[in-house]
Amino acid sequence: MKLFLILWEIVKKYFLKPYYNLFNELNKVFCLYGGWKALFSSVYFQISVIATYFIFRYNQQNQCLLIAIFKLVKSITPSLLAFVLSGLAVFFAMASDDFRKLLSGSEKDHDGNITETSPLLDVAISFTHFSLFQALSLFNAILADLFHWNNQIYSCISIWLFVYSMLLIVASIMMLFATFTWYDEM
């Protein structure tokens, strides 16, 4: 029994802790984004659901569409992710210390939890949300190629994931534009 407890402590320390940290960070991003309310009330989410309906209906008549979507995702997503990361790097390199100080400083409650995000954190959340969905879309396309899933529910979710991640490009661009207008007002 003692050996089992020692093994369990090793498993917890070296194998489970990284997953706990990962899910804790993902939960933090989701909460800072605004949670389910922000997701479902987002114009981009709503447009993606409507577009998914029409694309899915068309896909039922033409199964080649889903295969084309997966190929498209695999060809453009790596470039989009690289573009976003380099864009953020350029943004932070160009911004002066005064501008970064102006944008930073989230409000926190007495427990240290963020109650209102700063503009800098809003930009980071927007790009993180975009990047996570792009990566999820790419991972989904790779899995579809490997396992050749041809299920109606999976097809619908895959179409939505693609459309939503593409619409998040617009959301990220709009956030970047808002940031530059803040910079211009300085």
C-alpha positions in Angstrom: 0.0 0.0 0.0 2.9 2.4 0.8 4.4 1.8 -2.6 1.0 2.7 -4.2 0.9 6.0 -2.3 4.4 6.8 -3.3 3.6 6.1 -7.0 0.4 8.2 -6.7 2.4 11.1 -5.4 4.9 10.8 -8.3 2.0 10.6 -10.8 0.3 13.7 -9.3 3.5 15.7 -9.2 5.0 14.9 -12.6 2.0 14.0 -14.7 -1.2 15.6 -13.4 0.1 19.0 -12.3 1.0 20.2 -15.8 -2.6 19.4 -16.9 -4.0 21.2 -13.9 -1.9 24.3 -14.8 -3.0 24.1 -18.4 -6.7 23.9 -17.6 -6.3 26.6 -14.9 -4.8 29.0 -17.5 -7.5 28.1 -20.1 -10.2 28.8 -17.5 -8.5 32.1 -16.7 -8.6 33.1 -20.4 -12.2 32.0 -20.7 -13.3 34.0 -17.6 -11.4 37.1 -18.7 -12.9 36.8 -22.1 -16.3 37.1 -20.4 -17.4 33.4 -20.2 -20.4 31.9 -21.8 -22.3 35.2 -21.8 -19.7 37.0 -23.9 -19.3 34.0 -26.2 -23.0 33.6 -26.9 -23.7 37.3 -27.2 -20.8 37.9 -29.6 -21.8 39.0 -33.1 -19.1 36.8 -34.5 -20.4 33.7 -32.7 -23.9 34.4 -33.9 -22.9 35.0 -37.5 -20.8 31.8 -37.3 -23.9 29.8 -36.2 -26.0 31.1 -39.0 -23.3 30.6 -41.6 -22.7 27.1 -40.3 -26.4 26.2 -40.8 -26.3 27.2 -44.5 -22.9 25.6 -45.1 -24.0 22.4 -43.4 -27.1 22.3 -45.5 -25.1 22.7 -48.6 -22.6 20.2 -47.4 -25.3 17.5 -47.1 -25.7 17.8 -50.9 -22.0 18.1 -51.6 -19.7 16.1 -49.3 -16.6 17.5 -50.9 -17.1 20.8 -49.2 -16.0 19.5 -45.8 -12.9 17.9 -47.2 -12.1 21.3 -48.9 -12.6 23.1 -45.6 -10.1 20.8 -43.9 -7.6 21.3 -46.6 -8.1 25.1 -46.4 -7.6 25.0 -42.6 -4.4 23.1 -42.8 -3.0 25.4 -45.5 -3.8 28.8 -44.0 -4.0 28.3 -40.2 -0.2 28.0 -39.6 0.3 31.3 -41.5 -2.5 33.0 -39.6 -1.0 32.0 -36.3 2.4 33.1 -37.3 1.0 36.5 -38.5 -0.8 37.1 -35.2 2.2 36.2 -33.0 4.5 38.4 -35.1 1.9 41.2 -35.1 1.7 41.2 -31.3 5.5 41.2 -31.1 5.7 44.2 -33.4 2.9 46.0 -31.5 4.7 45.5 -28.2 8.1 46.5 -29.7 6.6 49.7 -31.2 4.7 50.8 -28.1 6.4 53.2 -25.8 6.7 52.6 -22.1 4.2 55.4 -21.5 1.7 53.8 -23.8 2.1 50.4 -22.2 1.6 52.0 -18.8 -1.5 53.8 -20.0 -3.0 50.6 -21.3 -2.1 48.4 -18.4 -3.5 48.2 -14.9 -6.5 45.9 -14.5 -8.8 46.6 -11.5 -8.8 43.9 -8.8 -10.9 43.1 -5.8 -9.6 42.5 -2.3 -8.9 38.8 -3.1 -6.7 39.7 -6.1 -9.3 38.6 -8.7 -9.6 40.8 -11.8 -12.9 42.7 -11.8 -12.3 44.9 -14.8 -9.7 44.2 -17.5 -7.3 46.8 -18.8 -7.2 47.7 -22.5 -3.8 45.9 -22.7 -5.3 42.7 -21.2 -8.3 43.1 -23.6 -6.0 43.0 -26.6 -4.1 40.0 -25.1 -7.4 38.2 -24.5 -8.7 38.9 -28.0 -5.6 37.6 -29.6 -5.4 34.6 -27.3 -9.0 33.7 -28.0 -8.3 34.0 -31.7 -5.1 31.9 -31.6 -6.7 29.2 -29.4 -9.5 28.8 -31.9 -7.2 28.8 -34.9 -5.1 26.1 -33.2 -8.2 24.1 -32.3 -9.4 24.4 -35.9 -6.1 23.1 -37.2 -6.0 20.3 -34.7 -9.5 19.3 -35.7 -8.6 19.3 -39.4 -5.6 17.0 -38.7 -7.7 14.6 -36.7 -10.3 14.5 -39.5 -7.6 13.6 -41.9 -6.2 10.9 -39.6 -9.5 9.2 -38.6 -11.8 10.0 -41.6 -14.7 10.8 -39.4 -17.9 11.3 -41.4 -20.5 12.0 -38.8 -23.2 14.7 -39.1 -22.6 16.2 -35.7 -18.8 16.2 -36.1 -19.2 17.8 -39.6 -21.5 20.5 -38.2 -19.0 21.2 -35.3 -16.1 21.3 -37.7 -17.8 23.7 -40.0 -18.7 26.0 -37.1 -15.2 25.8 -35.8 -13.8 26.9 -39.2 -16.3 29.7 -39.7 -15.9 31.0 -36.1 -12.2 31.0 -36.3 -12.2 32.8 -39.6 -14.6 35.4 -38.1 -12.2 35.9 -35.2 -9.8 37.3 -37.6 -12.1 40.2 -38.1 -12.5 40.5 -34.3 -8.8 40.6 -33.8 -8.3 43.2 -36.5 -11.0 45.4 -34.9 -9.3 45.1 -31.5 -6.0 46.0 -33.1 -7.6 49.0 -34.7 -9.1 50.1 -31.4 -5.6 49.8 -29.9 -4.1 52.0 -32.5 -6.8 54.6 -32.0 -5.9 54.6 -28.3 -2.2 55.1 -29.3 -3.2 58.0 -31.7 -5.1 59.7 -28.9 -2.0 59.8 -26.6 
